[in-house]
């Protein structure tokens, strides 16, 4: 059930996926407690339940979930657990700035936008220093979205976890990324190899993307700037905390998610034949075309596949309706015609009607 404030002010869910350390992550989320109507946390099932109690104290919803690669696979699922009007997603290695905490309620009160990109600033060397220049600046992350499945899609692909459509803003108040500060060089090199194996060949700032971002040690001339107060003191305090608690049972049994629950919201499943299985039926518009004429041919589309198909302009798997023109011998006249995206998301087992844009060939003759 959606939570909406009685006086009409939009409500805010904060969500986070984590494998700990639970005490530090709970302290980071506590910074948002005063502005969040709800905090939802997914805890990697590899973390002992007896270490979950700090998260239990700060979260309204805490769920143990089975982790399976890729890393962004459960992002759609954790958003599905949120019940408020807006959702702010933070990673477990991110600290919200004081300015973000103070401004987020004003941001979500703006009904003219459907989502916001939050700048992420990357800490390095110490709690008071930020990396400057590409690829660390600019680094806008889509983290604040209206809780409306018509507007938000979760590809679940590494470095492409979420998409949204509609008018939007780029905020100025940042999240602080602690990964480079807290992870050893060896651990970051292993992450680079893992990410590069998943999506090889991406480049930024003239370098392989993952190397450029996660290994500033390997570059010369890296520039730094200082974290402003009061964020500097907050970051230092959080990083000085004992990150892991003493083990003790939670107040109640942890809710446990299944792999099926998670994958119901994961749209990056391998593109097998079953994923795209469907049927097209022409409904109207097959009258003869004039030379170069463009008009709609109405078709009924049935999704016989295994996943919801996204609307045009957003999402994975990419689904569109196109056509080919052939001459009377079966030879190709137009090998790839215009593409028309779906007007709305199409769940498995459902159908919709769509006028497909068709442009007749610029050649006279009998074509099909």
SVG drawing of the C-alpha trace seen along z (x, -y; Angstrom):
<svg xmlns="http://www.w3.org/2000/svg" viewBox="-8 -24 60 44">
<polyline fill="none" stroke="black" stroke-width="0.4" points="0.0,0.0 1.4,-3.4 2.1,-5.8 1.0,-9.3 1.1,-12.1 -2.4,-13.2 -1.7,-16.9 -0.7,-16.0 3.1,-16.3 4.9,-13.6 6.4,-10.8 9.9,-9.4 11.3,-5.9 15.1,-5.4 16.4,-2.0 19.8,-0.3 21.3,3.0 24.2,4.1 26.6,6.8 27.8,4.7 29.6,3.8 26.2,3.4 27.1,0.9 28.6,-1.5 25.8,-1.2 23.2,-1.7 25.0,-4.9 25.0,-6.2 21.3,-5.5 20.5,-7.1 21.6,-10.4 18.4,-10.2 16.1,-9.0 14.6,-12.4 13.6,-13.0 12.6,-9.4 9.1,-8.2 10.4,-4.7 13.9,-3.0 14.0,0.3 17.2,2.5 18.1,5.6 20.9,7.5 23.0,10.0 22.2,13.5 26.0,14.2 25.9,11.8 25.2,13.6 21.7,12.7 23.3,12.0 25.0,9.0 21.8,7.5 20.6,5.8 22.0,2.3 20.1,2.3 17.0,3.6 17.1,0.5 17.2,-2.0 15.1,-0.3 11.4,0.1 11.8,3.1 14.8,5.4 15.0,8.5 17.7,11.1 18.2,11.9 20.3,14.3 23.0,12.5 23.8,13.6 25.8,11.6 25.4,9.2 25.7,6.7 22.7,4.6 20.4,7.7 18.3,6.9 17.9,3.2 14.4,3.5 13.4,5.8 14.5,3.5 12.6,0.6 9.5,2.8 9.5,3.1 9.2,-0.7 5.7,-2.1 6.2,-5.9 5.6,-8.4 9.4,-8.9 12.4,-6.6 15.9,-7.7 18.4,-4.8 21.8,-4.9 24.6,-2.4 26.1,-1.0 29.4,-2.8 27.7,-6.2 27.3,-9.0 24.6,-11.6 25.8,-15.2 24.2,-17.5 22.9,-19.6 21.2,-16.6 19.5,-15.6 18.3,-19.2 17.0,-19.7 15.5,-16.3 12.0,-17.1 11.9,-20.3 13.1,-18.5 10.4,-15.8 7.7,-18.5 8.3,-19.6 5.5,-17.9 6.9,-19.0 9.6,-16.3 9.6,-12.5 13.2,-11.9 16.5,-13.5 20.1,-12.7 22.3,-13.1 26.0,-14.1 28.4,-11.6 31.8,-12.8 34.5,-10.2 36.7,-10.3 40.3,-9.3 43.4,-9.1 41.5,-10.5 38.1,-11.5 38.6,-15.2 39.8,-14.8 37.7,-14.4 38.9,-13.4 38.5,-16.0 38.2,-15.7 37.0,-12.8 35.8,-10.2 34.9,-11.3 33.5,-14.7 30.9,-14.9 29.4,-11.7 25.6,-12.0 23.7,-9.0 19.9,-8.4 19.0,-7.8 15.8,-9.8 12.6,-8.6 8.9,-8.8 7.6,-5.5 5.6,-4.7 6.4,-1.6 5.1,-3.4 8.0,-5.8 10.9,-3.7 12.6,-0.6 15.3,1.6 17.6,3.1 19.7,4.6 22.9,4.4 26.2,3.5 26.6,-0.3 23.1,-0.5 20.8,0.4 17.9,-2.0 16.2,-4.2 13.4,-6.7 11.4,-8.8 9.9,-12.3 11.1,-15.7 13.9,-15.7 16.6,-17.7 20.3,-17.4 20.8,-18.2 23.8,-20.0 23.9,-18.3 26.1,-15.2 26.5,-11.7 30.0,-10.8 31.4,-7.6 33.8,-5.8 34.7,-2.8 38.2,-3.9 38.9,-5.0 37.8,-1.8 38.9,0.8 42.5,2.0 44.2,1.6 44.2,5.3 40.5,5.6 39.8,2.8 42.0,4.4 39.9,7.6 36.7,5.5 38.1,4.0 38.8,7.4 35.4,8.6 33.5,5.6 35.7,5.6 34.8,9.3 31.1,8.4 31.2,5.4 34.6,5.2 35.8,2.2 34.1,-0.7 36.4,-3.8 36.4,-7.1 39.0,-9.9 41.0,-8.0 41.3,-4.9 39.4,-1.6 36.4,-2.8 36.9,-0.6 40.6,-1.2 40.1,-4.9 37.5,-5.1 38.7,-2.6 42.5,-2.9 43.6,-6.6 46.9,-5.3 47.8,-4.3 47.4,-7.8 49.7,-10.8 48.5,-14.3 45.3,-13.4 43.7,-16.5 42.1,-16.6 39.8,-19.1 38.6,-19.4 35.3,-18.3 33.4,-21.2 32.4,-21.4 30.2,-20.0 30.4,-17.0 34.1,-16.6 33.3,-16.0 30.4,-13.6 32.5,-11.5 35.4,-11.3 33.0,-10.3 31.4,-7.5 34.7,-6.1 36.1,-6.1 33.2,-4.0 33.7,-0.3 32.1,0.9 30.9,4.3 28.7,4.9 29.0,7.5 26.8,10.5 23.4,10.8 20.0,12.0 17.6,9.6 14.4,8.7 12.4,10.9 13.2,13.4 14.5,11.8 12.2,11.8 13.8,13.8 13.4,13.1 13.6,15.9 15.6,15.8 12.2,15.9 11.0,12.7 14.2,10.9 14.3,12.0 10.7,11.0 12.0,7.5 15.3,8.2 15.1,7.3 18.6,8.3 18.0,12.0 19.9,13.5 18.0,12.7 16.8,16.2 14.2,17.1 11.7,17.5 12.2,13.9 11.1,12.5 8.4,15.0 5.3,13.2 2.7,12.8 1.8,10.0 -1.6,9.7 -2.4,6.9 -5.7,5.2 -6.0,2.4 -4.1,0.2 -2.9,2.7 -4.5,0.8 -2.0,0.1 0.6,-2.6 1.4,-5.5 5.1,-6.1 6.9,-7.3 3.7,-7.4 4.0,-7.1 1.2,-6.0 0.2,-3.7 -0.5,0.0 -2.4,1.1 -1.2,4.4 -2.0,6.3 1.0,7.4 0.9,10.4 3.7,11.1 4.2,14.8 7.6,14.5 8.9,14.8 9.4,11.1 7.6,7.7 8.6,5.8 9.5,2.2 7.8,-0.8 9.7,-2.6 12.7,-4.7 13.4,-2.9 14.6,0.4 16.1,3.7 15.3,6.0 14.7,3.5 11.5,4.4 10.1,2.5 8.0,3.3 9.6,2.9 9.0,4.1 10.8,5.0 9.8,4.3 10.3,7.1 9.8,7.0 7.6,9.6 10.6,12.0 11.2,11.9 14.3,9.7 14.9,7.0 13.9,3.4 14.0,2.0 16.0,4.3 15.2,2.4 12.2,0.1 11.2,-2.4 11.0,-1.2 8.0,-1.8 8.4,-1.3 5.7,0.0 3.4,-2.7 3.4,-1.1 5.0,1.8 3.6,5.1 3.6,7.9 4.0,11.5 0.6,12.9 -0.8,9.5 -1.5,7.8 -1.9,4.3 -2.8,2.5 -0.2,0.3 -0.2,-1.8 3.2,-1.0 4.8,-3.8 5.4,-2.4 7.2,-4.3 6.6,-3.0 9.6,-2.5 10.7,-5.4 10.6,-3.0 7.6,-2.2 6.5,1.4 4.7,4.1 6.1,4.5 5.1,6.5"/>
</svg>
